[in-house]
Amino acid sequence: MGLIEGYWDGTFRPQERINRLEMAVIISRAMKLEKGTTQQAIADYNQIPGWAKSYVEAVYEHGLLEGAAGNQFVPYGVTTRAESAVIMLRIWNKLH
């Protein structure tokens, strides 16, 4: 379905934790969100790789993922269970 493509070296790494960047890409692809176009005042925008910026922008624009303290996205921060639960609830509310 193209939701997850693996890493640059061809590995999938199923035992790795999902970081916030990867989560944003998967959510954006799964929900078929239009690619975002604005930086939404993300303080650490320059730390987001170019290939992922539009996906991160999309989840921000649709209110599915918010920044951390100081409006930092923290792209390589580990996704917590609490964050995952909140995002699942936001997706549910958006769909129903």
Phi and psi in radians as a Rosetta constraint file:
Dihedral C 1 N 2 CA 2 C 2 CIRCULARHARMONIC 1.390 0.35
Dihedral N 2 CA 2 C 2 N 3 CIRCULARHARMONIC 0.265 0.35
Dihedral C 2 N 3 CA 3 C 3 CIRCULARHARMONIC -1.311 0.35
Dihedral N 3 CA 3 C 3 N 4 CIRCULARHARMONIC -0.646 0.35
Dihedral C 3 N 4 CA 4 C 4 CIRCULARHARMONIC -2.268 0.35
Dihedral N 4 CA 4 C 4 N 5 CIRCULARHARMONIC 2.273 0.35
Dihedral C 4 N 5 CA 5 C 5 CIRCULARHARMONIC -1.932 0.35
Dihedral N 5 CA 5 C 5 N 6 CIRCULARHARMONIC -0.161 0.35
Dihedral C 5 N 6 CA 6 C 6 CIRCULARHARMONIC 1.538 0.35
Dihedral N 6 CA 6 C 6 N 7 CIRCULARHARMONIC -2.975 0.35
Dihedral C 6 N 7 CA 7 C 7 CIRCULARHARMONIC -1.728 0.35
Dihedral N 7 CA 7 C 7 N 8 CIRCULARHARMONIC 2.929 0.35
Dihedral C 7 N 8 CA 8 C 8 CIRCULARHARMONIC -1.019 0.35
Dihedral N 8 CA 8 C 8 N 9 CIRCULARHARMONIC -0.479 0.35
Dihedral C 8 N 9 CA 9 C 9 CIRCULARHARMONIC -1.588 0.35
Dihedral N 9 CA 9 C 9 N 10 CIRCULARHARMONIC 0.160 0.35
Dihedral C 9 N 10 CA 10 C 10 CIRCULARHARMONIC 1.530 0.35
Dihedral N 10 CA 10 C 10 N 11 CIRCULARHARMONIC -0.009 0.35
Dihedral C 10 N 11 CA 11 C 11 CIRCULARHARMONIC -1.531 0.35
Dihedral N 11 CA 11 C 11 N 12 CIRCULARHARMONIC 2.794 0.35
Dihedral C 11 N 12 CA 12 C 12 CIRCULARHARMONIC -1.835 0.35
Dihedral N 12 CA 12 C 12 N 13 CIRCULARHARMONIC -0.626 0.35
Dihedral C 12 N 13 CA 13 C 13 CIRCULARHARMONIC 1.010 0.35
Dihedral N 13 CA 13 C 13 N 14 CIRCULARHARMONIC 1.058 0.35
Dihedral C 13 N 14 CA 14 C 14 CIRCULARHARMONIC -1.132 0.35
Dihedral N 14 CA 14 C 14 N 15 CIRCULARHARMONIC -0.344 0.35
Dihedral C 14 N 15 CA 15 C 15 CIRCULARHARMONIC -1.524 0.35
Dihedral N 15 CA 15 C 15 N 16 CIRCULARHARMONIC -0.152 0.35
Dihedral C 15 N 16 CA 16 C 16 CIRCULARHARMONIC -1.299 0.35
Dihedral N 16 CA 16 C 16 N 17 CIRCULARHARMONIC 2.636 0.35
Dihedral C 16 N 17 CA 17 C 17 CIRCULARHARMONIC -1.363 0.35
Dihedral N 17 CA 17 C 17 N 18 CIRCULARHARMONIC 2.621 0.35
Dihedral C 17 N 18 CA 18 C 18 CIRCULARHARMONIC -1.502 0.35
Dihedral N 18 CA 18 C 18 N 19 CIRCULARHARMONIC 2.249 0.35
Dihedral C 18 N 19 CA 19 C 19 CIRCULARHARMONIC -1.572 0.35
Dihedral N 19 CA 19 C 19 N 20 CIRCULARHARMONIC 3.003 0.35
Dihedral C 19 N 20 CA 20 C 20 CIRCULARHARMONIC -1.085 0.35
Dihedral N 20 CA 20 C 20 N 21 CIRCULARHARMONIC -0.603 0.35
Dihedral C 20 N 21 CA 21 C 21 CIRCULARHARMONIC -1.120 0.35
Dihedral N 21 CA 21 C 21 N 22 CIRCULARHARMONIC -0.879 0.35
Dihedral C 21 N 22 CA 22 C 22 CIRCULARHARMONIC -1.083 0.35
Dihedral N 22 CA 22 C 22 N 23 CIRCULARHARMONIC -0.704 0.35
Dihedral C 22 N 23 CA 23 C 23 CIRCULARHARMONIC -1.076 0.35
Dihedral N 23 CA 23 C 23 N 24 CIRCULARHARMONIC -0.754 0.35
Dihedral C 23 N 24 CA 24 C 24 CIRCULARHARMONIC -1.078 0.35
Dihedral N 24 CA 24 C 24 N 25 CIRCULARHARMONIC -0.722 0.35
Dihedral C 24 N 25 CA 25 C 25 CIRCULARHARMONIC -1.152 0.35
Dihedral N 25 CA 25 C 25 N 26 CIRCULARHARMONIC -0.798 0.35
Dihedral C 25 N 26 CA 26 C 26 CIRCULARHARMONIC -1.102 0.35
Dihedral N 26 CA 26 C 26 N 27 CIRCULARHARMONIC -0.778 0.35
Dihedral C 26 N 27 CA 27 C 27 CIRCULARHARMONIC -1.099 0.35
Dihedral N 27 CA 27 C 27 N 28 CIRCULARHARMONIC -0.805 0.35
Dihedral C 27 N 28 CA 28 C 28 CIRCULARHARMONIC -1.056 0.35
Dihedral N 28 CA 28 C 28 N 29 CIRCULARHARMONIC -0.772 0.35
Dihedral C 28 N 29 CA 29 C 29 CIRCULARHARMONIC -1.185 0.35
Dihedral N 29 CA 29 C 29 N 30 CIRCULARHARMONIC -0.763 0.35
Dihedral C 29 N 30 CA 30 C 30 CIRCULARHARMONIC -1.096 0.35
Dihedral N 30 CA 30 C 30 N 31 CIRCULARHARMONIC -0.666 0.35
Dihedral C 30 N 31 CA 31 C 31 CIRCULARHARMONIC -1.551 0.35
Dihedral N 31 CA 31 C 31 N 32 CIRCULARHARMONIC -0.028 0.35
Dihedral C 31 N 32 CA 32 C 32 CIRCULARHARMONIC 0.943 0.35
Dihedral N 32 CA 32 C 32 N 33 CIRCULARHARMONIC 0.802 0.35
Dihedral C 32 N 33 CA 33 C 33 CIRCULARHARMONIC -1.289 0.35
Dihedral N 33 CA 33 C 33 N 34 CIRCULARHARMONIC 2.515 0.35
Dihedral C 33 N 34 CA 34 C 34 CIRCULARHARMONIC -1.076 0.35
Dihedral N 34 CA 34 C 34 N 35 CIRCULARHARMONIC 2.458 0.35
Dihedral C 34 N 35 CA 35 C 35 CIRCULARHARMONIC -1.099 0.35
Dihedral N 35 CA 35 C 35 N 36 CIRCULARHARMONIC 2.408 0.35
Dihedral C 35 N 36 CA 36 C 36 CIRCULARHARMONIC -1.262 0.35
Dihedral N 36 CA 36 C 36 N 37 CIRCULARHARMONIC 2.848 0.35
Dihedral C 36 N 37 CA 37 C 37 CIRCULARHARMONIC -2.302 0.35
Dihedral N 37 CA 37 C 37 N 38 CIRCULARHARMONIC -0.112 0.35
Dihedral C 37 N 38 CA 38 C 38 CIRCULARHARMONIC -2.093 0.35
Dihedral N 38 CA 38 C 38 N 39 CIRCULARHARMONIC 2.688 0.35
Dihedral C 38 N 39 CA 39 C 39 CIRCULARHARMONIC -1.384 0.35
Dihedral N 39 CA 39 C 39 N 40 CIRCULARHARMONIC -0.248 0.35
Dihedral C 39 N 40 CA 40 C 40 CIRCULARHARMONIC 0.888 0.35
Dihedral N 40 CA 40 C 40 N 41 CIRCULARHARMONIC 0.569 0.35
Dihedral C 40 N 41 CA 41 C 41 CIRCULARHARMONIC 0.996 0.35
Dihedral N 41 CA 41 C 41 N 42 CIRCULARHARMONIC 0.687 0.35
Dihedral C 41 N 42 CA 42 C 42 CIRCULARHARMONIC -1.345 0.35
Dihedral N 42 CA 42 C 42 N 43 CIRCULARHARMONIC 2.036 0.35
Dihedral C 42 N 43 CA 43 C 43 CIRCULARHARMONIC -1.094 0.35
Dihedral N 43 CA 43 C 43 N 44 CIRCULARHARMONIC -0.620 0.35
Dihedral C 43 N 44 CA 44 C 44 CIRCULARHARMONIC -1.862 0.35
Dihedral N 44 CA 44 C 44 N 45 CIRCULARHARMONIC 0.613 0.35
Dihedral C 44 N 45 CA 45 C 45 CIRCULARHARMONIC -0.939 0.35
Dihedral N 45 CA 45 C 45 N 46 CIRCULARHARMONIC -0.626 0.35
Dihedral C 45 N 46 CA 46 C 46 CIRCULARHARMONIC -1.206 0.35
Dihedral N 46 CA 46 C 46 N 47 CIRCULARHARMONIC -0.201 0.35
Dihedral C 46 N 47 CA 47 C 47 CIRCULARHARMONIC -1.576 0.35
Dihedral N 47 CA 47 C 47 N 48 CIRCULARHARMONIC -0.112 0.35
Dihedral C 47 N 48 CA 48 C 48 CIRCULARHARMONIC -1.525 0.35
Dihedral N 48 CA 48 C 48 N 49 CIRCULARHARMONIC 2.189 0.35
Dihedral C 48 N 49 CA 49 C 49 CIRCULARHARMONIC -1.071 0.35
Dihedral N 49 CA 49 C 49 N 50 CIRCULARHARMONIC 2.576 0.35
Dihedral C 49 N 50 CA 50 C 50 CIRCULARHARMONIC -0.930 0.35
Dihedral N 50 CA 50 C 50 N 51 CIRCULARHARMONIC -0.702 0.35
Dihedral C 50 N 51 CA 51 C 51 CIRCULARHARMONIC -1.167 0.35
Dihedral N 51 CA 51 C 51 N 52 CIRCULARHARMONIC -0.326 0.35
Dihedral C 51 N 52 CA 52 C 52 CIRCULARHARMONIC -1.864 0.35
Dihedral N 52 CA 52 C 52 N 53 CIRCULARHARMONIC -0.163 0.35
Dihedral C 52 N 53 CA 53 C 53 CIRCULARHARMONIC -1.010 0.35
Dihedral N 53 CA 53 C 53 N 54 CIRCULARHARMONIC -0.785 0.35
Dihedral C 53 N 54 CA 54 C 54 CIRCULARHARMONIC -1.172 0.35
Dihedral N 54 CA 54 C 54 N 55 CIRCULARHARMONIC -0.538 0.35
Dihedral C 54 N 55 CA 55 C 55 CIRCULARHARMONIC -1.224 0.35
Dihedral N 55 CA 55 C 55 N 56 CIRCULARHARMONIC -0.752 0.35
Dihedral C 55 N 56 CA 56 C 56 CIRCULARHARMONIC -1.100 0.35
Dihedral N 56 CA 56 C 56 N 57 CIRCULARHARMONIC -0.778 0.35
Dihedral C 56 N 57 CA 57 C 57 CIRCULARHARMONIC -1.035 0.35
Dihedral N 57 CA 57 C 57 N 58 CIRCULARHARMONIC -0.715 0.35
Dihedral C 57 N 58 CA 58 C 58 CIRCULARHARMONIC -1.095 0.35
Dihedral N 58 CA 58 C 58 N 59 CIRCULARHARMONIC -0.803 0.35
Dihedral C 58 N 59 CA 59 C 59 CIRCULARHARMONIC -1.195 0.35
Dihedral N 59 CA 59 C 59 N 60 CIRCULARHARMONIC -0.535 0.35
Dihedral C 59 N 60 CA 60 C 60 CIRCULARHARMONIC -1.176 0.35
Dihedral N 60 CA 60 C 60 N 61 CIRCULARHARMONIC -0.857 0.35
Dihedral C 60 N 61 CA 61 C 61 CIRCULARHARMONIC -1.075 0.35
Dihedral N 61 CA 61 C 61 N 62 CIRCULARHARMONIC -0.540 0.35
Dihedral C 61 N 62 CA 62 C 62 CIRCULARHARMONIC -1.603 0.35
Dihedral N 62 CA 62 C 62 N 63 CIRCULARHARMONIC 0.058 0.35
Dihedral C 62 N 63 CA 63 C 63 CIRCULARHARMONIC 1.243 0.35
Dihedral N 63 CA 63 C 63 N 64 CIRCULARHARMONIC 0.360 0.35
Dihedral C 63 N 64 CA 64 C 64 CIRCULARHARMONIC -1.534 0.35
Dihedral N 64 CA 64 C 64 N 65 CIRCULARHARMONIC -0.479 0.35
Dihedral C 64 N 65 CA 65 C 65 CIRCULARHARMONIC -2.395 0.35
Dihedral N 65 CA 65 C 65 N 66 CIRCULARHARMONIC 2.329 0.35
Dihedral C 65 N 66 CA 66 C 66 CIRCULARHARMONIC -2.018 0.35
Dihedral N 66 CA 66 C 66 N 67 CIRCULARHARMONIC 2.904 0.35
Dihedral C 66 N 67 CA 67 C 67 CIRCULARHARMONIC -1.371 0.35
Dihedral N 67 CA 67 C 67 N 68 CIRCULARHARMONIC 2.933 0.35
Dihedral C 67 N 68 CA 68 C 68 CIRCULARHARMONIC -1.534 0.35
Dihedral N 68 CA 68 C 68 N 69 CIRCULARHARMONIC -2.906 0.35
Dihedral C 68 N 69 CA 69 C 69 CIRCULARHARMONIC -0.925 0.35
Dihedral N 69 CA 69 C 69 N 70 CIRCULARHARMONIC 2.442 0.35
Dihedral C 69 N 70 CA 70 C 70 CIRCULARHARMONIC 1.218 0.35
Dihedral N 70 CA 70 C 70 N 71 CIRCULARHARMONIC 0.379 0.35
Dihedral C 70 N 71 CA 71 C 71 CIRCULARHARMONIC 0.983 0.35
Dihedral N 71 CA 71 C 71 N 72 CIRCULARHARMONIC 0.598 0.35
Dihedral C 71 N 72 CA 72 C 72 CIRCULARHARMONIC -1.486 0.35
Dihedral N 72 CA 72 C 72 N 73 CIRCULARHARMONIC 2.371 0.35
Dihedral C 72 N 73 CA 73 C 73 CIRCULARHARMONIC -1.421 0.35
Dihedral N 73 CA 73 C 73 N 74 CIRCULARHARMONIC -0.572 0.35
Dihedral C 73 N 74 CA 74 C 74 CIRCULARHARMONIC 0.951 0.35
Dihedral N 74 CA 74 C 74 N 75 CIRCULARHARMONIC 1.144 0.35
Dihedral C 74 N 75 CA 75 C 75 CIRCULARHARMONIC -1.002 0.35
Dihedral N 75 CA 75 C 75 N 76 CIRCULARHARMONIC -0.553 0.35
Dihedral C 75 N 76 CA 76 C 76 CIRCULARHARMONIC -1.790 0.35
Dihedral N 76 CA 76 C 76 N 77 CIRCULARHARMONIC 0.204 0.35
Dihedral C 76 N 77 CA 77 C 77 CIRCULARHARMONIC -1.262 0.35
Dihedral N 77 CA 77 C 77 N 78 CIRCULARHARMONIC 2.521 0.35
Dihedral C 77 N 78 CA 78 C 78 CIRCULARHARMONIC -1.235 0.35
Dihedral N 78 CA 78 C 78 N 79 CIRCULARHARMONIC 2.384 0.35
Dihedral C 78 N 79 CA 79 C 79 CIRCULARHARMONIC -1.307 0.35
Dihedral N 79 CA 79 C 79 N 80 CIRCULARHARMONIC 2.247 0.35
Dihedral C 79 N 80 CA 80 C 80 CIRCULARHARMONIC -1.592 0.35
Dihedral N 80 CA 80 C 80 N 81 CIRCULARHARMONIC 2.892 0.35
Dihedral C 80 N 81 CA 81 C 81 CIRCULARHARMONIC -1.118 0.35
Dihedral N 81 CA 81 C 81 N 82 CIRCULARHARMONIC -0.674 0.35
Dihedral C 81 N 82 CA 82 C 82 CIRCULARHARMONIC -1.088 0.35
Dihedral N 82 CA 82 C 82 N 83 CIRCULARHARMONIC -0.784 0.35
Dihedral C 82 N 83 CA 83 C 83 CIRCULARHARMONIC -1.050 0.35
Dihedral N 83 CA 83 C 83 N 84 CIRCULARHARMONIC -0.773 0.35
Dihedral C 83 N 84 CA 84 C 84 CIRCULARHARMONIC -1.060 0.35
Dihedral N 84 CA 84 C 84 N 85 CIRCULARHARMONIC -0.747 0.35
Dihedral C 84 N 85 CA 85 C 85 CIRCULARHARMONIC -1.115 0.35
Dihedral N 85 CA 85 C 85 N 86 CIRCULARHARMONIC -0.766 0.35
Dihedral C 85 N 86 CA 86 C 86 CIRCULARHARMONIC -1.099 0.35
Dihedral N 86 CA 86 C 86 N 87 CIRCULARHARMONIC -0.759 0.35
Dihedral C 86 N 87 CA 87 C 87 CIRCULARHARMONIC -1.138 0.35
Dihedral N 87 CA 87 C 87 N 88 CIRCULARHARMONIC -0.713 0.35
Dihedral C 87 N 88 CA 88 C 88 CIRCULARHARMONIC -1.064 0.35
Dihedral N 88 CA 88 C 88 N 89 CIRCULARHARMONIC -0.693 0.35
Dihedral C 88 N 89 CA 89 C 89 CIRCULARHARMONIC -1.144 0.35
Dihedral N 89 CA 89 C 89 N 90 CIRCULARHARMONIC -0.731 0.35
Dihedral C 89 N 90 CA 90 C 90 CIRCULARHARMONIC -1.099 0.35
Dihedral N 90 CA 90 C 90 N 91 CIRCULARHARMONIC -0.709 0.35
Dihedral C 90 N 91 CA 91 C 91 CIRCULARHARMONIC -1.125 0.35
Dihedral N 91 CA 91 C 91 N 92 CIRCULARHARMONIC -0.786 0.35
Dihedral C 91 N 92 CA 92 C 92 CIRCULARHARMONIC -0.970 0.35
Dihedral N 92 CA 92 C 92 N 93 CIRCULARHARMONIC -0.849 0.35
Dihedral C 92 N 93 CA 93 C 93 CIRCULARHARMONIC -1.118 0.35
Dihedral N 93 CA 93 C 93 N 94 CIRCULARHARMONIC -0.596 0.35
Dihedral C 93 N 94 CA 94 C 94 CIRCULARHARMONIC -1.222 0.35
Dihedral N 94 CA 94 C 94 N 95 CIRCULARHARMONIC -0.611 0.35
Dihedral C 94 N 95 CA 95 C 95 CIRCULARHARMONIC -1.458 0.35
Dihedral N 95 CA 95 C 95 N 96 CIRCULARHARMONIC -0.389 0.35
